[in-house]
Amino acid sequence: MAKEVKDLLRDPKILVGMILFPALIYPLMGAAMSISTGSVIETASANMTIYMIDDDGGPLASTLKEFFRGGNFTVEAVEGDPASMAASLHGGDVLIHVPSGFSENITAYRRADIGIFVNFKEFSIVEFIKAGRAEGIVRIFEGAITNALISNAFPNAKAEDILNPVKIDYNSVIRGEAQPINPEVLQNTMRLQGAMGPIVILLVLILAMQVAATSIAVEKEAKTLETLLTIPVSRLSILFSKLIGSFTIAFLASVATVLSFSYYFTTVLGTAAVDQGLDLSVLGIGPSSTGFIVLGATLFGALLSALALALTLGTLAQDVRGAQSLVGVLMVPVIMPMFFIMFGDMSSLPAALQTALYLIPFTYPMLASQALFTGNYGTVFVGLAYMAAFTFVTLYLAAKVFSSERIMTARLSFRLGRIKR
């Protein structure tokens, strides 16, 4: 066992791919999102020059300029054809064209046109944000004009009541208590929790299966399996030593992933909640230490199941390439739960498809990542028992193959679809 663990830890692919990668990916994602978002917002929200062609010359055109100046804009008057002038500006620069008759049409209760020209050069986020800032000022100006017109026409009424005669009071019932929260805002806050978790879990499972499937194939390809089987140690001891070595790596990978995952939730998701005006801890839906322990247990159980299955199939491979091909076949049941859980809801799927997903042991850590907020771990606990049974049966089959001469002669033929001796 010591030999197996040392050999695995010496492999850069295992050390980096299974332990360091999950330990670093979430903090790096959080830092990248925070730095990128902060720099973009800082750049786009700084003082911005707005170019304006005023063909109206009326009082409302002057009022529009004051709105822009109040919104941290510098207004620069230009002349000429709006499209040609906008094309000569820098990327992200915005030109506002106020046509002739703009003020007259509005005061006469007629719709007035206004042109917004945005010069895109790199199609960067900053350019789009600048365009949105300019449009936002125009919308604020429009709202002020609308309120003024309605107040003049209906002096005894509020403009807001006329424009929006129905006011919706949103309430989200969370853990039996109604909270004055728009469901859309709650969804935007919580959608991050299911975005990256299943993907990283998928990558860890793939790497774990590659380690286990190739552990026997490497011995076969290097012609050292015959020597290994002749030493005064039982074959089952060799099998379980390889398995325990892989389990050790799986345990380290699980710890690294869960710790990194918890950091991601408490930083990125917490920041998103604050931006939306929510305090998840007050709502009682924040991730708890119990949730992370359950997530770690399901991830470890899925890794054990993956290792046992890959090790069993790996005994049937003649070389490393064959073992990797077998792992490629296993990608289908690993990837399926990720797509269905990331983009759908288990309860809304057909019963037959739900049953198929529940029979896949790799489904449960992805369900556990979703349960971090809900706290509904009933299905996850059942999954832990199922994964234990699945691992036991798979290891029994591996032991049967490894203790017989099939370990040297058996191979899996995809062309014939059966085991040949």
Sine and cosine of phi, psi and omega as CSV:
sin_phi,cos_phi,sin_psi,cos_psi,sin_omega,cos_omega
0.00,0.00,-0.68,0.74,0.03,-1.00
-0.88,0.48,-0.66,0.75,0.03,-1.00
-0.88,0.48,-0.70,0.71,-0.05,-1.00
-0.90,0.43,-0.69,0.72,0.00,-1.00
-0.90,0.44,-0.69,0.72,0.01,-1.00
-0.88,0.48,-0.68,0.73,0.00,-1.00
-0.88,0.47,-0.66,0.75,-0.02,-1.00
-0.93,0.37,-0.66,0.75,-0.03,-1.00
-0.95,0.32,-0.37,0.93,0.05,-1.00
-0.97,0.25,-0.33,0.95,-0.04,-1.00
-0.98,0.21,0.91,-0.42,-0.03,-1.00
-0.86,0.52,-0.55,0.83,-0.01,-1.00
-0.89,0.46,-0.60,0.80,-0.02,-1.00
-0.97,0.23,-0.74,0.67,-0.03,-1.00
-0.87,0.48,-0.71,0.71,-0.03,-1.00
-0.98,0.20,-0.74,0.68,-0.13,-0.99
-0.95,0.32,-0.64,0.77,-0.12,-0.99
-0.99,-0.12,-0.44,0.90,-0.09,-1.00
-0.92,-0.39,-0.84,0.55,-0.07,-1.00
-0.94,0.33,-0.62,0.79,-0.03,-1.00
-0.87,0.50,-0.82,0.58,0.01,-1.00
-0.91,0.41,-0.45,0.89,0.00,-1.00
-0.95,0.32,-0.47,0.88,-0.08,-1.00
-0.98,-0.21,-0.41,0.91,-0.19,-0.98
-0.90,0.44,-0.69,0.72,-0.03,-1.00
-0.94,0.35,-0.74,0.67,0.09,-1.00
-0.85,0.53,-0.62,0.78,0.02,-1.00
-0.92,0.39,-0.65,0.76,0.05,-1.00
-0.89,0.46,-0.70,0.71,0.01,-1.00
-0.88,0.47,-0.71,0.71,0.01,-1.00
-0.90,0.43,-0.67,0.74,-0.01,-1.00
-0.89,0.45,-0.70,0.72,0.00,-1.00
-0.90,0.43,-0.67,0.74,-0.03,-1.00
-0.92,0.40,-0.73,0.68,-0.04,-1.00
-0.92,0.39,-0.72,0.70,-0.04,-1.00
-0.89,0.45,-0.74,0.68,-0.01,-1.00
-0.89,0.45,-0.69,0.73,-0.01,-1.00
-0.89,0.45,-0.69,0.72,-0.01,-1.00
-0.93,0.38,-0.62,0.78,0.01,-1.00
-0.91,0.42,-0.72,0.69,-0.01,-1.00
-0.90,0.44,-0.65,0.76,0.01,-1.00
-0.89,0.46,-0.67,0.74,-0.01,-1.00
-0.93,0.37,-0.68,0.73,-0.09,-1.00
-0.98,0.22,-0.42,0.91,-0.06,-1.00
-1.00,-0.06,-0.01,1.00,0.03,-1.00
-0.94,0.34,0.14,-0.99,0.02,-1.00
-0.83,0.56,0.74,-0.67,-0.14,-0.99
-0.79,-0.61,0.66,-0.75,0.04,-1.00
-1.00,0.01,0.80,-0.61,0.06,-1.00
-0.94,-0.35,0.76,-0.65,0.00,-1.00
-0.99,-0.13,0.71,-0.71,-0.10,-0.99
-0.71,-0.70,0.76,-0.65,0.16,-0.99
-0.97,-0.25,0.94,-0.33,-0.06,-1.00
-0.98,-0.20,1.00,-0.09,0.07,-1.00
-1.00,-0.03,0.00,1.00,-0.03,-1.00
-1.00,-0.06,-0.77,0.64,0.00,-1.00
0.93,0.36,0.19,0.98,-0.04,-1.00
-1.00,0.00,0.02,-1.00,-0.05,-1.00
-0.93,0.38,-0.55,0.83,-0.02,-1.00
-0.96,0.29,-0.50,0.86,0.09,-1.00
-0.91,0.43,-0.62,0.78,0.06,-1.00
-0.92,0.39,-0.62,0.78,0.04,-1.00
-0.89,0.45,-0.63,0.78,0.03,-1.00
-0.87,0.49,-0.64,0.77,0.03,-1.00
-0.89,0.46,-0.64,0.77,0.01,-1.00
-0.92,0.40,-0.56,0.83,0.06,-1.00
-0.89,0.46,-0.67,0.74,0.01,-1.00
-0.92,0.40,-0.66,0.75,0.00,-1.00
-0.90,0.43,-0.58,0.82,0.04,-1.00
-0.95,0.31,-0.29,0.96,0.01,-1.00
-0.99,-0.15,0.44,0.90,0.03,-1.00
0.93,0.37,0.64,0.77,0.08,-1.00
-0.90,-0.43,0.51,-0.86,0.21,-0.98
-0.96,-0.27,0.86,-0.51,-0.06,-1.00
-1.00,-0.04,0.83,-0.56,0.02,-1.00
-0.88,-0.48,0.87,-0.49,-0.02,-1.00
-0.98,0.21,0.73,-0.68,0.05,-1.00
-0.73,-0.68,0.23,-0.97,0.01,-1.00
-0.73,-0.68,0.35,-0.94,0.03,-1.00
0.86,-0.52,-0.15,-0.99,0.02,-1.00
-0.94,0.34,0.80,-0.60,-0.09,-1.00
-0.85,0.53,-0.72,0.70,-0.05,-1.00
-0.91,0.42,-0.70,0.72,-0.01,-1.00
-0.92,0.40,-0.65,0.76,0.00,-1.00
-0.91,0.41,-0.65,0.76,0.00,-1.00
-0.90,0.43,-0.59,0.81,-0.01,-1.00
-0.92,0.39,-0.35,0.94,-0.02,-1.00
-1.00,0.02,-0.06,1.00,-0.04,-1.00
-0.99,0.11,0.10,-0.99,0.05,-1.00
-0.98,0.19,0.25,-0.97,0.02,-1.00
-0.88,0.48,0.74,-0.67,0.00,-1.00
1.00,0.03,-0.17,0.98,0.03,-1.00
-0.95,0.32,0.55,-0.83,-0.08,-1.00
-0.86,-0.52,0.71,-0.71,0.06,-1.00
-0.89,-0.46,0.76,-0.66,0.04,-1.00
-0.96,-0.29,0.80,-0.60,0.04,-1.00
-0.94,-0.35,0.89,-0.45,0.06,-1.00
-0.98,-0.20,0.97,-0.26,-0.10,-1.00
-0.96,0.28,0.23,-0.97,0.03,-1.00
-0.89,0.46,0.64,-0.77,0.01,-1.00
1.00,0.09,0.13,0.99,-0.05,-1.00
-0.88,0.48,-0.80,0.61,-0.03,-1.00
-0.92,0.40,-0.62,0.78,-0.03,-1.00
-0.90,0.43,-0.68,0.74,-0.01,-1.00
-0.89,0.45,-0.68,0.74,-0.05,-1.00
-0.92,0.39,-0.71,0.70,0.00,-1.00
-0.92,0.40,-0.35,0.94,0.05,-1.00
-1.00,-0.08,0.25,0.97,0.03,-1.00
0.88,0.47,0.58,0.81,0.09,-1.00
-0.90,-0.43,0.51,-0.86,0.00,-1.00
-0.93,0.36,0.72,-0.70,-0.01,-1.00
-0.92,-0.40,0.61,-0.80,0.01,-1.00
-1.00,0.02,0.47,-0.88,0.13,-0.99
-0.54,-0.84,0.65,-0.76,-0.06,-1.00
-0.96,-0.28,0.70,-0.71,0.09,-1.00
-0.86,-0.51,0.88,-0.48,-0.01,-1.00
-0.91,-0.41,0.85,-0.53,0.01,-1.00
-0.91,-0.42,0.82,-0.58,-0.02,-1.00
-1.00,-0.05,0.96,-0.29,0.01,-1.00
-1.00,-0.09,0.80,-0.61,0.05,-1.00
-0.91,-0.41,-0.75,0.66,-0.06,-1.00
-0.93,-0.36,-0.09,1.00,-0.05,-1.00
0.81,0.59,0.65,0.76,-0.02,-1.00
-1.00,0.10,0.22,-0.98,0.02,-1.00
-0.89,0.45,-0.61,0.79,0.00,-1.00
-0.87,0.49,-0.66,0.75,0.00,-1.00
-0.89,0.45,-0.66,0.75,0.00,-1.00
-0.93,0.36,-0.60,0.80,0.01,-1.00
-0.92,0.40,-0.66,0.75,0.04,-1.00
-0.88,0.48,-0.66,0.75,0.04,-1.00
-0.88,0.47,-0.66,0.76,0.02,-1.00
-0.91,0.41,-0.60,0.80,0.04,-1.00
-0.88,0.47,-0.69,0.72,0.00,-1.00
-0.90,0.44,-0.70,0.72,0.01,-1.00
-0.90,0.44,-0.60,0.80,0.00,-1.00
-0.87,0.49,-0.65,0.76,0.04,-1.00
-0.90,0.44,-0.65,0.76,0.02,-1.00
-0.90,0.45,-0.63,0.78,0.01,-1.00
-0.92,0.39,-0.62,0.78,0.06,-1.00
-0.90,0.45,-0.67,0.74,0.05,-1.00
-0.88,0.48,-0.69,0.72,0.01,-1.00
-0.87,0.49,-0.68,0.74,0.01,-1.00
-0.90,0.44,-0.64,0.77,0.02,-1.00
-0.91,0.42,-0.66,0.75,0.02,-1.00
-0.90,0.43,-0.67,0.74,0.00,-1.00
-0.88,0.48,-0.72,0.69,0.01,-1.00
-0.88,0.47,-0.64,0.77,0.00,-1.00
-0.91,0.41,-0.67,0.74,-0.01,-1.00
-0.91,0.41,-0.66,0.75,0.00,-1.00
-0.93,0.37,-0.62,0.78,0.02,-1.00
-0.90,0.44,-0.59,0.80,0.05,-1.00
-0.93,0.36,-0.63,0.78,-0.04,-1.00
-0.98,0.20,-0.56,0.83,-0.02,-1.00
-0.76,-0.65,0.99,0.17,-0.10,-0.99
-0.90,0.44,-0.38,0.93,-0.05,-1.00
-1.00,-0.08,0.09,1.00,-0.04,-1.00
-0.84,-0.54,0.37,-0.93,0.08,-1.00
-1.00,-0.01,0.70,-0.71,-0.01,-1.00
-0.86,0.51,-0.61,0.79,-0.02,-1.00
-0.89,0.46,-0.61,0.79,0.00,-1.00
-0.93,0.36,-0.52,0.86,0.01,-1.00
-0.98,0.22,-0.67,0.74,-0.03,-1.00
-0.95,0.30,-0.59,0.81,-0.02,-1.00
-0.77,-0.63,0.99,0.17,-0.08,-1.00
-0.93,0.35,-0.31,0.95,0.00,-1.00
-0.90,-0.44,0.83,-0.56,0.04,-1.00
-0.95,-0.30,0.83,-0.56,-0.02,-1.00
-1.00,-0.09,0.83,-0.56,0.09,-1.00
-0.99,-0.17,0.98,-0.19,-0.03,-1.00
-0.98,0.22,0.65,-0.76,0.09,-1.00
-0.65,-0.76,0.74,-0.67,0.08,-1.00
-0.93,-0.38,0.86,-0.50,0.00,-1.00
-1.00,0.09,0.92,-0.40,-0.06,-1.00
-0.85,-0.53,0.86,-0.51,-0.02,-1.00
0.80,0.61,0.68,0.73,0.08,-1.00
0.99,0.12,-0.02,1.00,-0.01,-1.00
-0.87,-0.50,0.71,-0.71,0.01,-1.00
-0.98,0.19,0.78,-0.62,0.01,-1.00
-0.88,-0.48,0.70,-0.72,-0.02,-1.00
-0.96,0.27,0.94,0.35,-0.09,-1.00
-0.78,-0.63,0.73,-0.69,0.10,-1.00
-0.93,0.37,0.80,-0.60,0.01,-1.00
-0.83,0.56,-0.53,0.85,0.02,-1.00
-0.91,0.41,-0.65,0.76,0.04,-1.00
-0.90,0.43,-0.66,0.75,0.03,-1.00
-0.89,0.45,-0.65,0.76,0.01,-1.00
-0.90,0.43,-0.69,0.72,0.00,-1.00
-0.89,0.46,-0.53,0.85,0.01,-1.00
-0.96,0.29,-0.64,0.77,-0.14,-0.99
-1.00,-0.04,-0.21,0.98,-0.08,-1.00
-0.91,0.41,-0.40,0.92,0.02,-1.00
-0.91,0.41,-0.45,0.89,-0.09,-1.00
-0.93,0.37,-0.37,0.93,0.02,-1.00
-0.96,-0.29,0.16,0.99,-0.11,-0.99
-0.99,0.16,-0.78,0.63,-0.13,-0.99
-0.96,-0.28,-0.37,0.93,-0.03,-1.00
-0.81,0.59,-0.83,0.56,-0.01,-1.00
-0.87,0.50,-0.54,0.84,-0.02,-1.00
-0.92,0.39,-0.72,0.70,0.00,-1.00
-0.92,0.39,-0.64,0.77,0.06,-1.00
-0.86,0.51,-0.66,0.75,0.04,-1.00
-0.87,0.50,-0.72,0.70,-0.03,-1.00
-0.90,0.45,-0.65,0.76,0.02,-1.00
-0.90,0.44,-0.66,0.75,0.02,-1.00
-0.90,0.44,-0.67,0.75,0.00,-1.00
-0.88,0.47,-0.72,0.69,-0.01,-1.00
-0.90,0.43,-0.63,0.78,0.01,-1.00
-0.89,0.46,-0.67,0.74,0.00,-1.00
-0.93,0.38,-0.58,0.81,0.05,-1.00
-0.90,0.44,-0.64,0.77,0.03,-1.00
-0.88,0.47,-0.76,0.64,-0.07,-1.00
-0.93,0.36,-0.67,0.75,-0.07,-1.00
-0.92,0.40,-0.54,0.84,-0.05,-1.00
-1.00,-0.01,-0.15,0.99,-0.06,-1.00
-0.90,0.45,-0.64,0.77,0.05,-1.00
-0.98,0.18,-0.64,0.77,-0.04,-1.00
-0.89,0.46,-0.57,0.82,0.04,-1.00
-0.89,0.46,-0.66,0.75,0.02,-1.00
-0.90,0.44,-0.64,0.76,0.01,-1.00
-0.92,0.39,-0.71,0.71,-0.06,-1.00
-0.92,0.39,-0.58,0.81,0.01,-1.00
-0.99,0.11,0.00,1.00,0.00,-1.00
0.88,0.47,0.49,0.87,0.04,-1.00
-0.97,-0.23,-0.11,0.99,-0.01,-1.00
-0.92,0.40,-0.62,0.78,0.02,-1.00
-0.87,0.50,-0.69,0.72,0.02,-1.00
-0.91,0.41,-0.66,0.75,-0.02,-1.00
-0.88,0.47,-0.60,0.80,-0.03,-1.00
-0.97,0.24,-0.22,0.97,-0.02,-1.00
-1.00,-0.04,-0.18,0.98,0.00,-1.00
-0.95,0.30,0.42,-0.91,-0.07,-1.00
-0.96,0.26,0.85,0.53,0.08,-1.00
-0.71,-0.71,0.68,-0.73,-0.04,-1.00
-0.90,0.44,0.45,-0.90,0.00,-1.00
-0.90,0.43,-0.60,0.80,0.03,-1.00
-0.91,0.42,-0.56,0.83,0.07,-1.00
-0.89,0.45,-0.66,0.76,0.04,-1.00
-0.90,0.44,-0.71,0.71,-0.01,-1.00
-0.87,0.50,-0.77,0.64,-0.07,-1.00
-0.96,0.29,-0.42,0.91,0.11,-0.99
-0.91,0.42,-0.69,0.72,0.05,-1.00
-0.90,0.44,-0.64,0.77,-0.01,-1.00
-0.92,0.39,-0.70,0.71,-0.01,-1.00
-0.92,0.40,-0.59,0.81,0.09,-1.00
-0.87,0.50,-0.69,0.73,0.05,-1.00
-0.92,0.39,-0.61,0.79,0.03,-1.00
-0.88,0.47,-0.61,0.79,0.02,-1.00
-0.87,0.49,-0.71,0.70,0.04,-1.00
-0.90,0.44,-0.64,0.77,0.01,-1.00
-0.89,0.45,-0.63,0.78,0.02,-1.00
-0.90,0.44,-0.71,0.70,0.04,-1.00
-0.88,0.47,-0.65,0.76,0.02,-1.00
-0.90,0.43,-0.63,0.77,0.00,-1.00
-0.91,0.42,-0.71,0.70,0.00,-1.00
-0.88,0.47,-0.72,0.70,-0.02,-1.00
-0.88,0.47,-0.66,0.75,-0.04,-1.00
-0.92,0.38,-0.71,0.70,-0.07,-1.00
-0.93,0.38,-0.67,0.74,0.03,-1.00
-0.89,0.46,-0.68,0.73,0.03,-1.00
-0.91,0.41,-0.63,0.78,0.01,-1.00
-0.89,0.46,-0.68,0.73,0.00,-1.00
-0.89,0.45,-0.62,0.78,0.05,-1.00
-0.89,0.46,-0.68,0.73,0.00,-1.00
-0.87,0.50,-0.70,0.71,-0.02,-1.00
-0.91,0.42,-0.70,0.71,-0.10,-1.00
-0.96,0.27,-0.31,0.95,0.00,-1.00
-0.97,-0.23,-0.93,0.37,-0.09,-1.00
-0.90,0.44,-0.77,0.64,-0.05,-1.00
-0.93,0.36,-0.60,0.80,0.05,-1.00
-0.89,0.45,-0.65,0.76,0.04,-1.00
-0.90,0.44,-0.67,0.74,0.02,-1.00
-0.88,0.47,-0.63,0.78,0.01,-1.00
-0.91,0.42,-0.67,0.74,0.03,-1.00
-0.89,0.45,-0.66,0.75,0.02,-1.00
-0.87,0.49,-0.54,0.84,0.00,-1.00
-1.00,0.06,-0.01,1.00,0.00,-1.00
0.98,0.17,0.41,0.91,-0.02,-1.00
-0.92,-0.40,0.53,-0.85,0.14,-0.99
-0.87,-0.49,0.99,-0.16,-0.10,-0.99
-0.89,0.45,-0.53,0.85,-0.01,-1.00
-0.92,0.39,-0.62,0.78,0.05,-1.00
-0.92,0.40,-0.59,0.80,0.01,-1.00
-0.96,0.29,-0.24,0.97,0.00,-1.00
0.97,0.23,0.40,0.92,-0.01,-1.00
-0.85,-0.52,0.26,0.97,0.05,-1.00
-0.97,0.24,0.47,-0.88,0.03,-1.00
-0.88,0.48,0.68,-0.73,0.00,-1.00
-0.95,-0.32,0.23,-0.97,0.05,-1.00
-0.89,0.45,-0.57,0.82,0.05,-1.00
-0.88,0.47,-0.65,0.76,0.01,-1.00
-0.88,0.47,-0.66,0.75,0.02,-1.00
-0.93,0.37,-0.57,0.82,0.06,-1.00
-0.90,0.43,-0.69,0.73,0.03,-1.00
-0.90,0.44,-0.66,0.75,0.05,-1.00
-0.87,0.49,-0.70,0.72,0.03,-1.00
-0.89,0.46,-0.63,0.77,0.01,-1.00
-0.91,0.42,-0.68,0.73,0.00,-1.00
-0.94,0.35,-0.60,0.80,0.04,-1.00
-0.90,0.43,-0.67,0.74,0.03,-1.00
-0.90,0.43,-0.66,0.75,0.04,-1.00
-0.90,0.44,-0.65,0.76,0.04,-1.00
-0.91,0.41,-0.61,0.79,0.05,-1.00
-0.90,0.43,-0.66,0.75,0.04,-1.00
-0.88,0.47,-0.70,0.71,0.02,-1.00
-0.88,0.47,-0.69,0.73,0.01,-1.00
-0.90,0.44,-0.68,0.74,0.00,-1.00
-0.91,0.42,-0.69,0.73,0.00,-1.00
-0.90,0.44,-0.68,0.73,0.00,-1.00
-0.92,0.40,-0.70,0.72,0.00,-1.00
-0.92,0.39,-0.61,0.79,0.02,-1.00
-0.91,0.41,-0.63,0.78,0.02,-1.00
-0.90,0.45,-0.74,0.68,0.02,-1.00
-0.94,0.34,-0.50,0.86,0.01,-1.00
-0.90,0.43,-0.45,0.89,0.05,-1.00
-0.92,0.39,-0.32,0.95,-0.02,-1.00
-1.00,-0.08,-0.04,1.00,0.00,-1.00
-1.00,-0.04,0.58,-0.81,-0.02,-1.00
-1.00,0.00,-0.37,0.93,-0.02,-1.00
-0.46,-0.89,0.03,-1.00,-0.06,-1.00
-0.90,0.43,-0.64,0.77,0.01,-1.00
-0.88,0.48,-0.66,0.75,0.04,-1.00
-0.90,0.43,-0.64,0.77,0.03,-1.00
-0.90,0.43,-0.64,0.77,0.02,-1.00
-0.92,0.39,-0.54,0.84,0.07,-1.00
-0.90,0.43,-0.64,0.77,0.03,-1.00
-0.90,0.44,-0.64,0.77,0.04,-1.00
-0.89,0.45,-0.59,0.81,0.05,-1.00
-0.87,0.50,-0.61,0.80,0.04,-1.00
-0.91,0.42,-0.58,0.82,-0.02,-1.00
-0.95,0.30,-0.18,0.98,-0.02,-1.00
-0.90,0.43,-0.48,0.88,-0.04,-1.00
-0.88,0.47,-0.80,0.60,0.02,-1.00
-0.93,0.36,-0.30,0.96,0.05,-1.00
-0.99,0.16,-0.64,0.77,-0.07,-1.00
-0.98,0.20,-0.56,0.83,-0.07,-1.00
-0.80,0.60,-0.78,0.62,-0.01,-1.00
-0.87,0.50,-0.57,0.82,-0.03,-1.00
-0.87,0.50,-0.74,0.68,-0.05,-1.00
-0.92,0.39,-0.69,0.72,-0.04,-1.00
-0.92,0.39,-0.57,0.82,-0.05,-1.00
-0.99,0.14,-0.58,0.81,0.00,-1.00
-0.94,0.35,-0.62,0.79,-0.14,-0.99
-0.93,-0.37,0.14,0.99,-0.02,-1.00
-0.49,-0.87,-0.24,-0.97,-0.01,-1.00
-0.75,-0.66,0.79,-0.62,-0.06,-1.00
-0.84,0.54,-0.65,0.76,-0.08,-1.00
-0.92,0.39,-0.37,0.93,-0.03,-1.00
-1.00,-0.03,-0.10,1.00,-0.01,-1.00
-0.98,0.19,0.40,-0.92,0.09,-1.00
-0.85,0.53,0.49,-0.87,-0.08,-1.00
-0.86,0.52,-0.64,0.77,-0.01,-1.00
-0.90,0.44,-0.65,0.76,0.00,-1.00
-0.94,0.34,-0.62,0.79,0.08,-1.00
-0.86,0.51,-0.70,0.71,0.00,-1.00
-0.88,0.48,-0.68,0.74,0.00,-1.00
-0.89,0.46,-0.65,0.76,0.00,-1.00
-0.93,0.36,-0.62,0.78,0.01,-1.00
-0.93,0.37,-0.40,0.92,0.05,-1.00
-0.98,0.20,-0.22,0.98,0.05,-1.00
-1.00,0.02,0.89,-0.46,-0.07,-1.00
-0.90,0.43,-0.35,0.94,-0.05,-1.00
-0.98,0.18,-0.03,1.00,0.03,-1.00
-0.96,0.29,-0.54,0.84,-0.24,-0.97
-0.95,0.31,-0.61,0.79,0.08,-1.00
-0.90,0.43,-0.48,0.88,0.05,-1.00
-0.96,0.29,-0.58,0.82,0.11,-0.99
-0.92,0.39,-0.58,0.82,0.02,-1.00
-0.91,0.41,-0.57,0.82,0.03,-1.00
-0.92,0.40,-0.53,0.85,0.06,-1.00
-0.97,0.26,-0.54,0.84,-0.05,-1.00
-0.97,0.25,-0.07,1.00,0.01,-1.00
-0.85,0.52,-0.54,0.84,-0.01,-1.00
-1.00,-0.03,-0.63,0.77,-0.09,-1.00
-0.98,0.19,-0.53,0.85,-0.07,-1.00
0.97,0.24,0.18,0.98,0.01,-1.00
-1.00,0.01,1.00,-0.02,-0.11,-0.99
-0.98,-0.22,0.16,0.99,-0.04,-1.00
-0.84,0.55,-0.78,0.63,0.00,-1.00
-0.90,0.43,-0.57,0.82,-0.01,-1.00
-0.92,0.40,-0.65,0.76,0.02,-1.00
-0.91,0.42,-0.64,0.77,0.09,-1.00
-0.88,0.47,-0.62,0.78,0.03,-1.00
-0.89,0.45,-0.58,0.82,0.04,-1.00
-0.88,0.47,-0.68,0.73,0.04,-1.00
-0.91,0.41,-0.65,0.76,0.01,-1.00
-0.91,0.42,-0.67,0.75,0.00,-1.00
-0.90,0.43,-0.58,0.82,0.05,-1.00
-0.90,0.44,-0.70,0.72,0.02,-1.00
-0.91,0.40,-0.66,0.75,0.02,-1.00
-0.88,0.48,-0.69,0.72,0.00,-1.00
-0.90,0.43,-0.66,0.75,0.00,-1.00
-0.88,0.47,-0.74,0.68,-0.01,-1.00
-0.90,0.44,-0.67,0.74,-0.01,-1.00
-0.90,0.43,-0.66,0.75,0.03,-1.00
-0.92,0.40,-0.55,0.84,0.06,-1.00
-0.89,0.46,-0.68,0.73,0.04,-1.00
-0.91,0.42,-0.64,0.76,0.03,-1.00
-0.89,0.45,-0.65,0.76,0.01,-1.00
-0.91,0.42,-0.62,0.78,0.02,-1.00
-0.89,0.46,-0.68,0.73,0.00,-1.00
-0.94,0.35,-0.68,0.73,-0.10,-1.00
-0.94,0.34,-0.49,0.87,-0.03,-1.00
-0.99,0.11,-0.07,1.00,0.01,-1.00
-0.94,-0.35,0.03,-1.00,0.01,-1.00
-0.96,0.28,-0.13,0.99,0.02,-1.00
-0.89,0.46,-0.40,0.92,0.01,-1.00
-0.87,0.50,-0.44,0.90,-0.01,-1.00
-0.99,-0.11,-0.48,0.88,-0.17,-0.99
-0.92,-0.38,-0.38,0.92,-0.11,-0.99
-0.97,0.26,0.55,-0.83,0.12,-0.99
-0.48,-0.88,0.43,-0.90,-0.04,-1.00
-0.99,-0.17,0.87,-0.49,-0.03,-1.00
-0.97,-0.23,0.91,-0.41,0.04,-1.00
-0.95,0.30,-0.45,0.89,-0.05,-1.00
-0.94,0.35,-0.65,0.76,-0.01,-1.00
-0.99,-0.11,-0.28,0.96,0.06,-1.00
0.95,0.30,0.44,0.90,0.01,-1.00
-0.47,-0.88,0.25,-0.97,0.03,-1.00
-0.99,0.14,0.73,-0.68,-0.02,-1.00
-0.90,-0.43,0.52,-0.85,0.04,-1.00
-0.88,-0.47,0.00,0.00,0.00,0.00
